[in-house]
Each structure stands twice: as structure tokens, then as C-alpha cells.
């Protein structure tokens, strides 16, 4: 964030020289860990939801609130990052965010019920808003300008390693230890990160200034986003608009959004700078990023749920199925980074979405007999797409923006992306249940109408030693399992189709110039 003298971390004319030697290495590791923790906590709970929900006496569907509550709170907090950094400085804001995040993690580990865990997850998400933009900005500021690509590579790699570690680590902890360690492991990492960063960077604080805060706009944002998320999470169990509660929440969300939109467009100091949407590359890039990430995040959430609840996978093995996407992304990212300065970002984005589409299509061909490698190959292809997705879309979104506009643009983009991801997670779990019910009804009708099929299946099972009751129960179980499989296949096929459409949206943008020069924090 540029101060009165135009200086700031990573900003133009930065006043502080780059760090060197061991101090540079240690500080870079600590800053990377800040990003790692935040990203890790968006995925580590995914494979552990059935374990957490069962331990706390709740259903797996209700357990998705553990993921979505964090995502929504984090999404709402992101737009405030620019104001916090301008008011208190980048270093103070980042370190304070890490400390509060660590405290929130400990509280999550000590939660005694699902409602208490959700409250602590909301707190955790809310205080983590400055962690990713803060770590990115400070990493850039401590490296020499000619090594900026190295700084960004370090930052990018941590955002990709965390999704690799999340499913595996979450699965291992859930299967072998108490689920609370999913959150408690953040304590030593957070303390190390905060201590090292404060000692190394406290004398490199950016200029601060008193800035007005749009309290009304922030309040409206919390109201309409919160109402919409609660409606999405409760709707599937409350029969949607047949419920008065859901109707009221939907009205609050719609009216609140319209009021917030009007306020932000007319306020002198809006919390969210919506004027950025006047630029074609920004609005188109943001829409594509949000939809692409929403599909990625929701499918990432659905896969381990299906594997554990219907396929008999442990949390650990569900993590091993999901993790190769992150491994592939890590391996391909350096190649994509080198390519980005030479190739049109729209081509890289097209490659990413083509990988996504193929990955989802292969998932739509899953059967209940799918082997481990059949499940993993789509994940690897998905990871190849992730290696260029953020890099290409960020280049498109920020094309043509002035240095002082970049922080607001990245904050707004992250807010939209994170919020969209949480909404998509709620929508896809609802759609999965609805499609399962539809397929189960059709299979039941078929089994009733074709009595020979039903009788033949019962006789085959009884010949294998099952009683008539056991045979009927096994047949019902198979029918439910097939119904959930058909439902996940349907959603994967739909995801593939939407992804192909997104490729067309990418090409309505102008060709962006490669990213170069200083990056402000503002």
C-alpha cells in the first residue's frame, strides 16, 4: 500500500533494500508458511467432514458448514485488507492476522460441538483475510527486483503445496488421531511465522495514514452474504422455498445485495471499489475466475465425501485420491511461470480449462468398481490445469490497471472467488442429494416393474448364504450406492460442459500484457 511518500511493500520506489543471506531465506520461509496455513485450512477439513460430523453427533451434510463458514468469513474479510494495511501498516496487519489466526485455530481444536466449531471457524476465516495478500506483498518487498519472479514462485508454490498436504494430512489425522489436531497443528507454525516475520520486518513497516472505513457498506456486505450462505446451507434440509425461513433469508439476501450495490456505487469511500468492473478484462476475468474456481472447489469437496460415505474409503485414502491434483500443479507451475511471459495468457487459460473439462468428463465415467488409478488420473489432469489457472486469470484481470488500483482489484477478485467457492460447495451438495433421490426413485420403479430382475437378484444372494432380509438389505444398499454414483456422474458431466463454455468467455477479453514491474500492496 502506497503511503504519502509513495512507498510501500512492493510498491513503487520502495524505501527498504532487499534482505540478504540467511535472513532472507528464513523470512521467506516464514512468509510462505503464512500462506500455507491459510490455504491448508480451506482444504484440510474436506476429507475429515464425515469424521468431524460423526464425532460431534451431526450428519455429514451439516458438517459442510465447517468448510463454507470459513470460506464466507474469509471472503467478507478480504475487502477490508487494503484499509487495514493502509491504517496500521502491512507488517503489523500481517503479523496480527497470523497471531489471531493461530488463536482461532486453537479454539477450533477445542470446540465441543458443531455450533461452537462453526463460530470459531467464522472467527478463523474473518481474521485470515490479510494473510495471503500480506504474505505476497512482503515476499515481493524482501527480494531484489530482478528476483521478483522467484518471490512470486515461492508464493505460488505454497498455495499449491497446501492443497496437496491438506487432504493427506487431514485424512491421516482423522484416521489415527483426534480430528482436533487438524486445527491444533497450526499453533507452532503460526507462532514461528509471527515471531520470525515481526523480528525481521518490524523496522520495514509501510507508511500509515488515517483512512475512513465504510462501516455501512461492510455491514450490508455481512448481512447479504451471510443470509445467502445460510439459505444455501439450510435449504436442502428445509425443502427450499417451501420453507418460510428460506424465503425470508432469500429476500434479505436479494434486498441486501441491491442496497449494498447502490451504496457502494454512491459512497465516497466504498469498502469495495465496484468501478473496476468498468474494465472488460477485469469483469470478464473475475466472472471466469469465480465460476472456474467454484467448479474446482465444489468438486474437490464432493469427491472425498462420495469416497468415504459410499465407496468405503478411509479419510487417509480419500486424501491420497485427492492429493495428486496438487502434486501435478506443483510440478507444472514452474513451466507455466516461464511460459507466461512469452505466450498469450488467454492460451494458458484455455489450456487450463481444457484440462478441467477433460478431468470432469473422466469423472462422469466413474463406476462403483473404479480402481485407485481410475480415480486418480482425472485428479492429475485437473492439477495440470490448476498450474496455469491462477497465473493466467490474474494476468487477464489486472491488465491495464494502475499500480494503486491493483490492491483493490486483487481484494475484490479474491472476495468474489472465495465467496463463489463457498456458495458452489453448498449448491453441489444439495444437487448431489437431489439427483441421488431422483435416480433412486427411478431404480426403485424399475425394480418394482421388472419383478424378474428383483427376484433374480434376491435368489442369487440367498444362494450365496444370505437370508431373505439380508438379501433385500444388500440390494437396497446397492441401489443407493448406484444412485449416488449416477448423481456424481451427472454433476461431473455438467461441470465439464460449463467449463467448455468458460473457454469462450476467456476469449472475449483483450490480450493482456505480461505482468512486470512493481506490485503495490496499498
N, C-alpha and C positions, 0 to 999 in steps of 0.2 A: 504494500500500500504506500503510495507516494505521500509524503508529508509536505509541509510548507516549503521545504527546500528541494522538493522533487526527489528525495532519496527514499529508498525502501529496499526491503529484501528482494533481491532480484529485480529491482526497479531500475529505471534509467539513472545513470550516474550514481550508482551505489557507493556510499561513502566508505564502506569497510572493505579491506583487502580480503582475498580468499584465504581460507585456512590451509595449513600445510601439514605434512607428515602424519604422525600418529593421531594428532588432534583431529585432523580432517577425517581420517578413517573411522575413528571411534564415534565422532559426531554424526557422520553419515550413517553408520550402523544404527545409532540411537534414533535418528530421524526416520530411517526406513522402518524400524520397529514400530514407530508410532502409526504409520500407515498400515503395517502388517496387522497390528492388533485390531484396528477399526474394521478392516476388510474381513479379517478372520471371523469376527463376531457376526458378520452378516451371513456366513455360511456354516459355521461350526455347529450351530443348533439344528440345521436341516435334518441330518441323519439321526439326530437324537430326539426328535419330537415325539415319536411313539414312547420312548423310554421316559422322557420328562413327563409327558401327559399321564402315562400309566402310573408312575411313581406318585404323582400328585392327585390321582383319582379322577382324571379328566379324559375325554375322548381325544383321539389323535387330531380330529378336525378342529377342536377347540384349541389344541396345542399350537396351531399355526399362528395364533396371536403372539406367541413368543418371538416369531420372526417378523411379522408385519408391524407390531407395535414399535420395535426398534427402528425399522426402516422408515416409518412415518415420522417418528420423533426426530430422527436424523435429517430427514428431508426438510422438515419445517425449520430446523436449526441452521441449515446451510446458508439461507439468505442473510442471516444475521452475522455471518462470519466477517464480511467486509466491514461492517460497523464496529464490531468488537476489535478487530485489528487496528482500525483507524483510531479508536478511542483509547486502547490500552497498549498497543504495540503488538507486533507479530509474535515476538518471543514470549512475552507474558501470556498472551492469549493461547498460544500453542501449549505451553507448559501447564497452564491452569487446566486446559481441556484434558490433557493426559492424566493429571492428578485426579480430576473429578471422574474421568472415565474409569480409572483404576478403582476408586471408591465404589462406583456404581457396579463394577464387576464383582467386587467382594459382596455387596448387598444381594446381587443376583444369586451368587453361590449360597447365600444364607437364607434364601426365600423359603417360606414354609407352606406356601400354597400357590396355585396358578395365578390368582389375582395379585398377590404380592410380587410374584416374579414379573408379571406384566408391568406393574408400576415401576419396578426397578429397571426393567428393560427400556421403558419410556425415558426414564432419567438418564440411562446409559446412552441412548440414542440422541437425546437432546444435547448432552454436553460434548458429544463426539463430533459435532458439526465442524469445528475448526481444525480437526486433526489432519485430514487429508490435504486440504489446501495449504495449511500451515507447514506441514512437512515438505510438500512440494516446493513452496516458496523458499523455505530456509535451505533446502538442499541446493537449489539453484544459486543462492547467495553465497554459499561457502566454497563453491567450486570456481575455478578460473573461467572466464567467459568462453575460452576455446574448449573447455571441458564440459560445457553445458549439456551436451548430448549424453555424456557419462552420468551426470546428475539425474537427468530425466530417465535414463536407462535403469539406474538404481531404483528410482521411484516406481517405474513401471513394473520392474521385476517383482517388487514386493507386493504390488496389487495383484500379480498373477500367481505368486507362490502361495499367498494366503488361501485362495480357493482350493489349491492342491492340498494344503495342510488341513484345512477346515474339515472336510468330510472324513478324512482318515483319522485325524486326531479326535474328532467328535465321536466317531464310531468306536475307537479303541477305549476311550474313557467310558462311554456308555456301557460297553460290554464287560469291562474289567473293574471299573471304579464307580463311585457315585457320580451322577450327572453334574453335580455342583462344581466339580473340578473343571468343567468346560469353561466356567467363568473365573474360578479362583486362580487358574494358571496365568491370568492377566496381571495379577498383583506384582510378582517380581519383575516381569517385563516392563510394566508401567513405571515402577519405581526407578528402574535402571534408565529408561528413556528420559523421564523427567529430570533426574539428577544430572545425567551427562549433558543434556541439552541446556539446562539452566547454567551449569558451571562454564560451559564452552561459549554460550551465546548471550549471556545476560548483558555483556558490555557492547553488544551489537544490536541493541534494540532500535527499532524503526521510530521515526518521529510520530508523535501522537497529537491529536487535536480534538477539541470538544465538537462532537457531531450530534445533530438531532436524531432521534430514533422515532420511527413511525410506529408508535405503540398501537394505534388503532388498526393499521394495516396488518401488523403481526397478530393482533388479537383475532381479527377476521380470518386470517390465514389458518390459525389454530382451529377455529370453530368449523370452517367448512371442510378442511382436510380431515379433521377428527370425526366429524359427523359422517362423511362419506366412507371412511375406513370402517367405522363401527357398523354402518349399514351393510357394507360388503361382507364383513366377518359374521354378523348375526343373521344375515338374510337367508342363508341356505337352511338354517335350522328353524327359522321363523316363517317359512313359506313366503318369503319376499313381500310383495306388495299386498298380500292378503293380511299382512300384519300392520296394525295401526302404528306401532313403534317404528317399523321400517319406513313407512310412508312419511312420518314426521321427520325422521333423520334425513331422508332423501330431500325433503322440502328445505330443511335447514341447510343442507349442502348446496343445493342449487341457488337458493336466495343468498346464502352467504358468499358463494363464489361470484355472483353478479355484483353484489355490493362491494366485495373486495376488489373486483376488477375496476369498477368505476372509481373507487377511492385511490387505488394505485396509479391510475392514469391521470388523476387530477391533483394528487398531493405534491407539494413542492419537494419533499424528501421521502420518496416512496421506499418501503423496505425491499421491494422487488422492482427493478428497472424494466418495465414491460416495453419501453420504447425500443429496446434491442430487437424486438420482433419485427420491426420495420425492414430489417435486412433479410433478404431472401435466403442467403446461406445460413443465417442463424436460425430462423424459424423452421426452415425445412430440415436442417441438420438436427435441431432439437427434437422435432417430431420423429424423425427416423431413429435417432438415438434412443428415445424413450420407448418406442414400440419394439425396437430390436432388443433392448435390454429387458423390457417386460417379458418378452417371449423367452429369452435366455433364463432369466431369474425364475420365472414360474415353472419352466420345465426342469430346471435344476432342483427346485423344491419338490416337484411331483415324483421324480424318478426314485429317490430313496424311500418315499412314503409307499409307493407301489411295491418296491422290492421287499420291504420289511413287513408290510401288512398282508400282502397277497402271495409273495413268492418264497417266503420263509428265509430271507436273507437276514443275517445279523447286522447290527449297526456298523460293525467294522467292515464287513464285506460290501455293504451298501456304499460305504465310503470309498472302498477300493474300486468300485464301479464308476463312481462319480469323479474321482481324482484325476484320471488320465486327461481329462479336458484341460485342467490346469497345467499338467506336465507338458502337453503339446504346446500350450500357449507360451510357456516359459522358453521352450526350445526355439520356437519360431519368431518370438518377439525381436531379438537382435537383428535377424534377417529383415524383418518388416521395417525396423527403425532405419536401417541403411537404405532400404528401398524407397522410403518415404520422401527423401529429398530429390529423388530422380523421377518418380512416377506420379502421375495424377492421383490425388487422394481418392477420387471417385472410383478409380480402378481397384484400389486396395479395398475400399468399402464394398465394391461389387464382389470381389473375391471372398471377403468375409461373409457376406450374406449368402453367397452361393454355397459356402461350407455349411452355414447354418441350415439352409434349406435341405441339403443332402442329408445332414445329420438327423433332422426331424423326420425326413421321409424314411430313412432306415429304421428309425424308432417306430414308425407307423406299421412296420412289418414284423414287430416282435410277436413271439408266441410264448406260451407258458413253458415251453421246452427250451427256450433260448439259453445258449451256453454263456459262460462268462465273457468270452471274446466277442460273441454276437452283441452283447450289451455294451461292451467297451469301445468297439470300433466307431460307433456314432459319436461317442464322447471325445475320441481323439480328433475326429474331423471337426467337431464343434470347437475344440481348443485351438485348432489351426485357424479357424475363423476369428476367435477371440484375440489372437495375436495382432491382428491389424485393425480390429473394430474400433477401439477407443482412439487409437492414434489417428486413423483416417477421419473419424467423425469430429474429433476435436479440431483437426486442421480445417475442416469444412466450416464448422461453427464459428471459429474465431477469425476466419478470413476477412480482411479489411477493417477489423476493429482497431481502434487506437489503444495505446498501452493502458490508459486509465479506464477504458471500458472492459478490458479483459477480466478483471476480478468479478465485476458484476455479472458478466456473461457466463463465466465458469460456475459461479454460485447459482445462478438461475438454472443453468443446464443441469447441474448436479441435483438441485431441488426437484426439478421435473422428472429426471431419470429415477431417482430413488423413490419418489412418491409413486411413479408409474409402476415400478417394480413391486412395491407392496400391494398396490391395487390389483396387479396382474396375478399375484400369488393368491389373493382371495378369490378372484374370478375363476382361476383354473381349478382350484379345489372344489368350488361349487359346481362347475361344469363337469368335473370328473364324477361327482356323486350323481348328478342328473343323468348323464349318459349311461352310467352303470345301471341306474334304475330302469332306464329305457331298454337297455339290452337284456337285462334280467327278465323284464316283463315279456319281451319277445321270445326269449329262450323258454320261459315257462309255458307260454302259449303253445310253442312248437312241441314241447314235451307232452303237453296235455292232448293236443290234437293227434299226434303221432304216437299212439299208445304202444305200438310195436317197438319203437326206439326206446321208450321208457322201460318197458318190460324186459327188453333185451339187456339193457344196462344193469337192471336190478338182478337179473338172473346171472349175468357174468360176475357180478360182485359177490353174490351168495355162493357161487361155485368156488370162489376164492376163500371162502370161510367166514364171510361177514353175515350177520343176521339181517333180516329184512329192514329193521330200523337203522342199523349201521349203514346198509347199502343206500337207503334213502337219504341219510345224512351226508354220505360221501358224494352222492350225485348232486345234492343241493350245493355242497361246498364247491364242487367243480363248476357248477353253473354260475355261482357268484364270482369265482376266480376268473372265468372266461368273460364275464360281464365287465369286470374291472379292466381286464386286458383290452377288450374291444373299445372301452371308453378311452383308455390312454392312447390307443392307436388312433382313434378319431381325432383327439386333441393334437397329437403329433402331426398328423396329416394336415390339419388346419393351420398349425404353426408353420409348416413348410410352405403352404400356399401364401400366407400373409408375408412371409419373408421374401418370397419372389416379388411380390408387389412392392416391397420396400426398396428393391433394387431400382425400380422405375422412379421412385421418389428421390433417390440419391442423384439421379441424373437431371433433375430439374434445377439443381444448384449450379452456380458458376464454378469454373475450375479454380480452386484456391491456390494461392502461392504457398510454397513450402514454409513451415514455421521456422523463424530465425529471429535473432536479436533478443533483447532482454524481455523478461516476463515479469510484469508487475504483480504485486500482491494486493495492493490498495485495500 
